[in-house]
Amino acid sequence: MTWVIGFYVLLLMYLVYILWMTLGFIRFLKPEPPEKRPPNAKFSITIPMRDEAKNLPNLFNSISELSYPTSLFEIIFVDDDSRDDSWKLVRAFQTGYRDIKIHLVSSQSDRNNEEGSDGKLSPKKKAIHKAISLSSYPYILTTDADVSLPKHWLESYNTSLHNSVADLVAGGVVIEKNTSFLSRYQHYDMLSLQAFGLGSFKRRQPVICNGANLCYKKQAYLDAEVNLGTAHIASGDDVFTLQGFRKKGFAIDYLSDPESVVWTKPLESFRELWQQRRRWARKVSSIDSGYMKAVGILITLMQLTLVLSLILGFWDPEFFLFLFSGFVLKFMVDGFSLSSMAKVQELDFCWTDFLKVSVVYPFFTLFFSLTSFYGTFDWKGRRYFK
């Protein structure tokens, strides 16, 4: 009985936190979109790539449809030793769209850019650092080679920068759904990260953002020394940049305009998803935020109570009662949070799909948690040690 009471206490803490976080961004959302401002801000769009030949055509198409004046932005592709036709495809894109300033460089060509503030940079950080060092414009926009950019992407950031004094603005990322269950899991999992990110920003505790949609002032990036202490970590170019800006006291904001959201494709296999989560765990463990770690522990323990209740219920029916009531309450509160976030990004929200994902979510979460903090992981054909 003592364990059951403890489970209910943990459930209450979880529900209160999710509601607190969700109400934080709901009450701050503006009912009307901000008035569009004339194009003025100049952007250097940095795109690291490695073996992205199958994704580049979709990216190129979205770039060609951007509504922003081509005189106000440039695109810097940084190739990280691709083994496919990525380089050739970018060259062909340059030739076909000479009105867009497109640069293609290799992250391997300049050894001087391999050193961060405290040592050798990981490949992706090195690529971004190289692009920023070559950039011509005051605002840096980072994204990935496997995304699709919305038509009014740059206009949204231009308006946001006009209406605020932010040194860093984070934007949303959506994972596409297809017929596979794994894609739906990734879609709702990313939606939950977006809700956590927006809620944390609005509660003045910004701890996560996504490098596939991130804008900041070039000079602020250089002043923040974002790679100090984390240069060697494979990923984290986004959250460590955010962390560096916070430590310097720079102004930070979140762009909730649905026209600014970028789309990316889901991973195709469970193994790829597992490797991704192992990579993410490495950077999360290095984030200097007690708030972030406390929330991570709370969420993991909540999933653990549901799995334990399923097991312990065969000895004590009280645990089955907790499992049923806990799952229903959690499903309703989580659904309220994610459906609210879906409205922010003008997405459809399917309760049936979310129910299916909710059933497996505790098992996936625990598996990723228990297997992600040791050993090695693969990323882009390279092996990294944790």
PERAFEN-V81390 format. One record per residue. N is the residue number from 1. PHI is phi in degrees with one decimal (NA if undefined). NEAR is the number of other C-alpha atoms within 8 Angstrom. Layout:
N,PHI,NEAR + N,PHI,NEAR
//
This chain:
1,NA,5 + 2,-60.4,5 + 3,-64.0,6 + 4,-63.0,10 + 5,-60.8,8 + 6,-60.7,8 + 7,-63.6,10 + 8,-66.6,10 + 9,-62.6,8 + 10,-64.5,11 + 11,-60.1,11 + 12,-61.9,8 + 13,-60.5,8 + 14,-64.4,11 + 15,-62.9,11 + 16,-62.6,8 + 17,-64.3,8 + 18,-61.4,11 + 19,-66.0,10 + 20,-60.4,8 + 21,-65.3,12 + 22,-67.1,12 + 23,-63.8,9 + 24,-62.8,11 + 25,-89.8,12 + 26,-65.5,8 + 27,-74.9,6 + 28,-97.3,7 + 29,-70.7,6 + 30,-82.6,5 + 31,-67.3,4 + 32,-119.1,4 + 33,-65.2,6 + 34,-64.6,5 + 35,-66.0,5 + 36,-64.5,7 + 37,-103.7,8 + 38,-59.3,5 + 39,-56.4,8 + 40,-146.9,6 + 41,-65.7,8 + 42,-108.3,9 + 43,-120.0,12 + 44,-107.2,16 + 45,-92.0,12 + 46,-102.0,15 + 47,-132.9,13 + 48,-71.7,14 + 49,-148.8,13 + 50,-150.9,11 + 51,55.2,10 + 52,-113.2,12 + 53,-56.7,10 + 54,-74.1,5 + 55,-99.3,10 + 56,-61.6,13 + 57,-55.7,8 + 58,-65.7,10 + 59,-64.3,13 + 60,-57.3,9 + 61,-60.6,8 + 62,-70.0,12 + 63,-64.8,8 + 64,-64.2,7 + 65,-98.9,7 + 66,-60.9,12 + 67,-87.4,8 + 68,-78.7,9 + 69,-57.9,7 + 70,-65.8,9 + 71,-74.3,6 + 72,-108.5,10 + 73,-150.0,13 + 74,-132.3,13 + 75,-123.0,12 + 76,-117.7,14 + 77,-87.5,14 + 78,-117.1,16 + 79,-86.4,15 + 80,-100.9,13 + 81,56.9,8 + 82,-63.8,12 + 83,-104.9,7 + 84,-112.4,8 + 85,-93.6,9 + 86,-55.7,15 + 87,-60.9,10 + 88,-62.1,7 + 89,-65.5,10 + 90,-65.8,11 + 91,-59.4,9 + 92,-66.1,8 + 93,-65.8,9 + 94,-57.1,10 + 95,-65.4,7 + 96,-79.4,6 + 97,-131.7,8 + 98,-71.0,8 + 99,-76.4,5 + 100,-101.6,11 + 101,-76.1,9 + 102,-119.7,10 + 103,-114.3,8 + 104,-130.6,11 + 105,-132.9,9 + 106,-103.0,9 + 107,-73.6,13 + 108,-92.0,7 + 109,-82.6,6 + 110,-127.4,7 + 111,-66.5,7 + 112,-67.7,5 + 113,-93.4,9 + 114,-85.9,9 + 115,-98.9,11 + 116,-94.0,11 + 117,-65.6,9 + 118,-136.9,9 + 119,143.5,8 + 120,-69.2,9 + 121,-79.3,13 + 122,-67.5,11 + 123,-53.6,9 + 124,-69.0,11 + 125,-62.5,12 + 126,-63.2,13 + 127,-63.6,13 + 128,-65.4,13 + 129,-60.7,9 + 130,-63.0,11 + 131,-61.7,12 + 132,-65.4,11 + 133,-65.7,6 + 134,-96.4,6 + 135,-68.6,9 + 136,-104.7,5 + 137,-111.0,10 + 138,-73.7,10 + 139,-110.2,12 + 140,-100.8,15 + 141,-121.6,12 + 142,-100.7,13 + 143,-151.1,13 + 144,-113.5,10 + 145,-80.6,11 + 146,-107.0,11 + 147,-111.2,14 + 148,-120.3,10 + 149,-91.1,12 + 150,-70.2,11 + 151,-56.7,9 + 152,-101.9,11 + 153,-55.1,12 + 154,-70.0,10 + 155,-63.6,12 + 156,-62.8,12 + 157,-67.2,11 + 158,-58.8,12 + 159,-64.8,13 + 160,-60.4,9 + 161,-69.1,10 + 162,-67.5,8 + 163,-92.9,6 + 164,-143.0,6 + 165,-110.8,7 + 166,-66.1,10 + 167,-90.8,10 + 168,-139.9,14 + 169,-127.9,12 + 170,-98.6,12 + 171,-119.7,14 + 172,-90.1,13 + 173,-133.9,13 + 174,-120.5,11 + 175,-92.8,12 + 176,-65.2,10 + 177,-99.5,9 + 178,-130.0,6 + 179,-77.9,5 + 180,-82.4,7 + 181,-65.1,6 + 182,-62.6,10 + 183,-67.8,15 + 184,-69.3,12 + 185,-58.7,9 + 186,-65.3,10 + 187,-60.9,13 + 188,-75.9,11 + 189,-65.6,8 + 190,-65.3,11 + 191,-61.9,12 + 192,-67.3,9 + 193,-66.9,8 + 194,-65.0,11 + 195,-64.2,12 + 196,-62.9,9 + 197,-63.2,12 + 198,-64.6,11 + 199,-61.0,13 + 200,-67.4,12 + 201,-62.4,12 + 202,-70.7,11 + 203,-92.2,10 + 204,61.3,6 + 205,-131.1,8 + 206,-67.4,10 + 207,-128.9,12 + 208,-133.2,8 + 209,-154.8,11 + 210,-127.5,12 + 211,-65.1,11 + 212,-76.7,10 + 213,-158.8,14 + 214,-143.5,15 + 215,-127.4,13 + 216,-156.0,12 + 217,-73.6,11 + 218,-59.0,11 + 219,-64.9,7 + 220,-64.5,11 + 221,-60.5,12 + 222,-66.6,8 + 223,-73.2,6 + 224,-78.4,11 + 225,48.4,9 + 226,-65.9,12 + 227,-94.7,13 + 228,-64.6,9 + 229,86.8,7 + 230,-131.7,8 + 231,-57.1,14 + 232,-80.9,9 + 233,-73.7,10 + 234,-55.7,11 + 235,-118.2,10 + 236,99.2,10 + 237,-58.3,9 + 238,-85.4,11 + 239,-68.4,13 + 240,-75.0,12 + 241,-64.7,13 + 242,-59.0,14 + 243,-63.0,12 + 244,-63.8,12 + 245,-65.9,16 + 246,-62.4,10 + 247,-63.5,8 + 248,-83.8,7 + 249,77.7,6 + 250,-73.8,11 + 251,-71.9,10 + 252,-129.2,10 + 253,-144.3,9 + 254,-121.6,9 + 255,-94.7,11 + 256,-96.4,10 + 257,-63.3,10 + 258,-61.0,8 + 259,-77.0,9 + 260,-101.6,15 + 261,-75.1,15 + 262,-99.2,13 + 263,-113.2,11 + 264,-136.2,11 + 265,-85.1,8 + 266,-75.0,11 + 267,-70.2,8 + 268,-90.9,8 + 269,-132.5,7 + 270,-64.3,8 + 271,-63.1,6 + 272,-61.3,9 + 273,-62.9,10 + 274,-62.5,9 + 275,-63.5,11 + 276,-62.1,9 + 277,-66.4,10 + 278,-64.6,13 + 279,-66.3,12 + 280,-62.4,10 + 281,-60.7,10 + 282,-63.7,12 + 283,-77.9,12 + 284,-62.1,7 + 285,-66.5,7 + 286,-100.7,7 + 287,-73.0,10 + 288,-88.1,5 + 289,-150.1,7 + 290,-64.4,6 + 291,-61.5,7 + 292,-60.3,9 + 293,-69.1,9 + 294,-64.7,8 + 295,-65.2,8 + 296,-60.8,8 + 297,-65.3,8 + 298,-60.6,10 + 299,-65.3,9 + 300,-64.4,11 + 301,-64.9,9 + 302,-63.6,11 + 303,-66.2,13 + 304,-64.4,10 + 305,-63.3,9 + 306,-67.1,12 + 307,-67.3,10 + 308,-64.2,8 + 309,-64.4,12 + 310,-63.7,11 + 311,-80.2,7 + 312,-71.5,10 + 313,-62.1,11 + 314,-71.6,8 + 315,-103.4,5 + 316,-140.4,8 + 317,-58.7,8 + 318,-58.2,9 + 319,-71.2,12 + 320,-64.9,13 + 321,-62.6,8 + 322,-63.1,12 + 323,-58.0,11 + 324,-67.3,8 + 325,-66.0,8 + 326,-65.0,11 + 327,-65.0,9 + 328,-63.8,8 + 329,-64.4,9 + 330,-64.1,10 + 331,-59.4,10 + 332,-67.5,8 + 333,-70.6,11 + 334,-61.7,9 + 335,-63.2,10 + 336,-60.8,8 + 337,-64.8,12 + 338,-72.9,12 + 339,-67.3,9 + 340,-67.0,10 + 341,-66.0,11 + 342,-61.6,12 + 343,-65.3,9 + 344,-58.4,10 + 345,-96.0,11 + 346,55.2,7 + 347,-111.2,7 + 348,-75.7,6 + 349,-126.1,6 + 350,-102.0,6 + 351,-65.7,7 + 352,-65.5,6 + 353,-61.8,8 + 354,-65.3,10 + 355,-62.4,9 + 356,-62.1,8 + 357,-65.4,11 + 358,-63.7,9 + 359,-66.4,7 + 360,-92.9,8 + 361,-56.0,9 + 362,-59.9,12 + 363,-70.2,9 + 364,-62.4,8 + 365,-60.2,10 + 366,-66.7,11 + 367,-60.9,8 + 368,-63.6,11 + 369,-65.2,9 + 370,-76.7,7 + 371,-113.0,8 + 372,-102.2,12 + 373,-106.6,10 + 374,-155.0,6 + 375,79.3,7 + 376,-116.4,8 + 377,-144.4,11 + 378,-105.1,9 + 379,-154.2,9 + 380,55.8,6 + 381,77.9,5 + 382,-121.8,6 + 383,-108.7,8 + 384,-119.0,9 + 385,-102.0,6 + 386,-84.0,8
//
